[in-house]
């Protein structure tokens, strides 16, 4: 039985409970108009509905975990299961095929032997579906009856319902913690496994990166897992080249838009910059790989630089910088808007020109905010994936020449996890170690930046 | 007279050095201003170049090279009647009756042997589909525009081998080859030949994925925002929740892909590359954005409304659900649409959870293998074939149109419901 069916059954039964609760509440109001009930009828209705829906959903979750195993056991206990090989890949494959046919996900079996299992499967699934529905209705009836009997004029249904609402709200906000915990747990777990195979020192300080997913997983060559070239490539593309493009252009755009531009012009330019920020990164990547990278290579060859590549760090970095411009610009905009107008007016009143005011008063006052914005921009650039996957190189290369191919952490994560792989191989696990490093670095950058922004904002209030 | 004496005793205000300095300062001012203007001009021209580039390339992607073949059905020996053609199995029936050979025969008759070889191998399927749509065709002679092979398409575009170019020129002069509007681009799915591809499969996958993302992220995000802004006590736990939400909003998207790979695919190994898993992963990514924008929307509701409701005896839950939430909802929707637009364009996390597979049939549910629009763009960008470049740009145009529609909707909602109290 699919979870969606169970969910729909729960909602349907809940609706019945809701209507029953409301009807009863109305009836005692009508029977005895002098006694004022403790809550309005709709709260009694919700009270009954909650008592139906919550137990049923809890059962549905449990049942969707237990039922497949019960079905499995009953199929294996049937005489038809005797043809199965006792263990191994074939056994799993046959069972999976028979299940697919029985549930209607496949029309026929590939292995003839599996055909015998289809009937037992179908029968077991049908039986346990019936049992599941029976228990569901039983639970719904029990919960509904118990709560229905408590619906009396002096029963304070509203407080009970509101307590449930608060619990739901709290659970919703806990999802954020659960997600963070899930990220950290999955990254740490796999990273620890990786470091059990390859020493962290080799990984963090080695200068040669060439994991081979086809090598013997039991005996990894630690010297092939040196991530320094990747860290360097990430820094060069995301933190140096992209920022050389994004910081001056972003800052000057913000200055022009906030200090000089005519409001009518601003009304057009600001949305245009927002479009630039809203373009998906895969489009930037396509643009970088097909238009910018060949142009840069041709330009380099034309001025006589040999060894220029179409997968140069420069192309990926420049396009990434363009992507970051609106981000830097809006952060600088905010930071400068936070500077009190009196400081600007004072400078202008002293006879300073507008640019002098901006350079000597506005910028220094807004500097912490601007720096924080740049840190956020760097953190975004080093975590950016699609542009580098499409425009940078898959081969790690430790060089200072931006025209040469270079790889980044995110490129390697994608490369290692999209090929043929087994979860046990150090090459696969190294992707999680790289992800962990990326997570920690961006986290630190974000935390510092958010702190700086917070302190800076408070300084003028 | 006395005025002149006074000023001269203070010294001249405008010495040469002063005038020079002032001029320098004004020059610097103009230079600075020009720099600002230059930055804007650069950013806008990059945008124009990017969009223009996609548009010029992409227009060709909505067309395809088609050859005209006239088929005389009554003479062809096809024995289908109208009823059997409207049955779902009509394609198999037609294949058994040799429709592919009939199409090849007429193509050879009209295009010559070298031309017939350049009709796409699957072209008879299009003929079969048209027969199915309009069974009365079987009694008529009808001209069909059939997809040309990739080689002939390249020849028409002035590329490819000299023979193909010559053949393309000959067919064009006979009026049998032309670049036509390809309505099938929006209704077909991925294929191996640029002449046969379409984006419907990816679009459908995107829609399914977005539905899952919305259904999960919107309620959770709105409820979390309500809790944090209206009820949460100030303590360590709520601070931890706030910090994790702010951090999640800034975590690189690929990390969510790693989470999806390690957690969701371990829990549901046979749902690899399904919209359900993709949507769940994107929902975790979108949820913090919704919470943050939702909290701002709630903050904008004036306290007097809460106080008024409390004063007439509403409980805190009633205050929020009857008064604050309806007033804050438009603002929350704006943030949600922006978050969804970001999720729609996202590729990296989906890459890791296996949505990069070649999927030639549109997904028929939340659990069947699918690909999404940005992923289709990424997959096609790997094909160096000239036809795929145009197709990729066309797919990008469709994606950008969707994004602009969503952002336009967000702006409309913001303007329509913007209130000042």
Boltz contact constraints between the chains, C-beta under 6 A:
constraints:
  - contact:
      token1: [A, 162]
      token2: [B, 317]
      max_distance: 6.0
  - contact:
      token1: [A, 165]
      token2: [B, 317]
      max_distance: 6.0
  - contact:
      token1: [A, 169]
      token2: [B, 223]
      max_distance: 6.0
  - contact:
      token1: [A, 169]
      token2: [B, 226]
      max_distance: 6.0
  - contact:
      token1: [A, 169]
      token2: [B, 227]
      max_distance: 6.0
  - contact:
      token1: [A, 172]
      token2: [B, 220]
      max_distance: 6.0
  - contact:
      token1: [A, 172]
      token2: [B, 223]
      max_distance: 6.0
  - contact:
      token1: [A, 172]
      token2: [B, 224]
      max_distance: 6.0
  - contact:
      token1: [A, 173]
      token2: [B, 224]
      max_distance: 6.0
  - contact:
      token1: [A, 173]
      token2: [B, 227]
      max_distance: 6.0
  - contact:
      token1: [A, 173]
      token2: [B, 228]
      max_distance: 6.0
  - contact:
      token1: [A, 173]
      token2: [B, 241]
      max_distance: 6.0
  - contact:
      token1: [A, 175]
      token2: [B, 220]
      max_distance: 6.0
  - contact:
      token1: [A, 176]
      token2: [B, 241]
      max_distance: 6.0
  - contact:
      token1: [A, 176]
      token2: [B, 244]
      max_distance: 6.0
  - contact:
      token1: [A, 176]
      token2: [B, 245]
      max_distance: 6.0
  - contact:
      token1: [A, 177]
      token2: [B, 241]
      max_distance: 6.0
  - contact:
      token1: [A, 177]
      token2: [B, 244]
      max_distance: 6.0
  - contact:
      token1: [A, 179]
      token2: [B, 248]
      max_distance: 6.0
  - contact:
      token1: [A, 179]
      token2: [B, 284]
      max_distance: 6.0
  - contact:
      token1: [A, 180]
      token2: [B, 244]
      max_distance: 6.0
  - contact:
      token1: [A, 182]
      token2: [B, 259]
      max_distance: 6.0
  - contact:
      token1: [A, 182]
      token2: [B, 263]
      max_distance: 6.0
  - contact:
      token1: [A, 183]
      token2: [B, 259]
      max_distance: 6.0
  - contact:
      token1: [A, 186]
      token2: [B, 259]
      max_distance: 6.0
  - contact:
      token1: [A, 186]
      token2: [B, 262]
      max_distance: 6.0
  - contact:
      token1: [A, 186]
      token2: [B, 263]
      max_distance: 6.0
  - contact:
      token1: [A, 249]
      token2: [B, 39]
      max_distance: 6.0
  - contact:
      token1: [A, 252]
      token2: [B, 35]
      max_distance: 6.0
  - contact:
      token1: [A, 252]
      token2: [B, 36]
      max_distance: 6.0
  - contact:
      token1: [A, 252]
      token2: [B, 39]
      max_distance: 6.0
  - contact:
      token1: [A, 253]
      token2: [B, 39]
      max_distance: 6.0
  - contact:
      token1: [A, 253]
      token2: [B, 40]
      max_distance: 6.0
  - contact:
      token1: [A, 253]
      token2: [B, 43]
      max_distance: 6.0
  - contact:
      token1: [A, 255]
      token2: [B, 36]
      max_distance: 6.0
  - contact:
      token1: [A, 256]
      token2: [B, 36]
      max_distance: 6.0
  - contact:
      token1: [A, 256]
      token2: [B, 40]
      max_distance: 6.0
  - contact:
      token1: [A, 260]
      token2: [B, 33]
      max_distance: 6.0
  - contact:
      token1: [A, 260]
      token2: [B, 36]
      max_distance: 6.0
  - contact:
      token1: [A, 269]
      token2: [B, 40]
      max_distance: 6.0
  - contact:
      token1: [A, 272]
      token2: [B, 44]
      max_distance: 6.0
  - contact:
      token1: [A, 272]
      token2: [B, 47]
      max_distance: 6.0
  - contact:
      token1: [A, 276]
      token2: [B, 47]
      max_distance: 6.0
  - contact:
      token1: [A, 278]
      token2: [B, 403]
      max_distance: 6.0
  - contact:
      token1: [A, 280]
      token2: [B, 345]
      max_distance: 6.0
  - contact:
      token1: [A, 280]
      token2: [B, 374]
      max_distance: 6.0
  - contact:
      token1: [A, 282]
      token2: [B, 347]
      max_distance: 6.0
  - contact:
      token1: [A, 282]
      token2: [B, 374]
      max_distance: 6.0
  - contact:
      token1: [A, 282]
      token2: [B, 377]
      max_distance: 6.0
  - contact:
      token1: [A, 282]
      token2: [B, 378]
      max_distance: 6.0
  - contact:
      token1: [A, 283]
      token2: [B, 396]
      max_distance: 6.0
  - contact:
      token1: [A, 286]
      token2: [B, 381]
      max_distance: 6.0
  - contact:
      token1: [A, 287]
      token2: [B, 50]
      max_distance: 6.0
  - contact:
      token1: [A, 322]
      token2: [B, 46]
      max_distance: 6.0
  - contact:
      token1: [A, 325]
      token2: [B, 43]
      max_distance: 6.0
  - contact:
      token1: [A, 353]
      token2: [B, 25]
      max_distance: 6.0
  - contact:
      token1: [A, 353]
      token2: [B, 29]
      max_distance: 6.0
  - contact:
      token1: [A, 355]
      token2: [B, 29]
      max_distance: 6.0
  - contact:
      token1: [A, 355]
      token2: [B, 32]
      max_distance: 6.0
  - contact:
      token1: [A, 383]
      token2: [B, 252]
      max_distance: 6.0
  - contact:
      token1: [A, 385]
      token2: [B, 254]
      max_distance: 6.0
  - contact:
      token1: [A, 385]
      token2: [B, 348]
      max_distance: 6.0
  - contact:
      token1: [A, 386]
      token2: [B, 347]
      max_distance: 6.0
  - contact:
      token1: [A, 386]
      token2: [B, 348]
      max_distance: 6.0
  - contact:
      token1: [A, 410]
      token2: [B, 254]
      max_distance: 6.0
  - contact:
      token1: [A, 414]
      token2: [B, 351]
      max_distance: 6.0
  - contact:
      token1: [A, 417]
      token2: [B, 352]
      max_distance: 6.0
  - contact:
      token1: [A, 435]
      token2: [B, 255]
      max_distance: 6.0
  - contact:
      token1: [A, 435]
      token2: [B, 258]
      max_distance: 6.0
  - contact:
      token1: [A, 439]
      token2: [B, 255]
      max_distance: 6.0
  - contact:
      token1: [A, 442]
      token2: [B, 252]
      max_distance: 6.0
  - contact:
      token1: [A, 446]
      token2: [B, 250]
      max_distance: 6.0
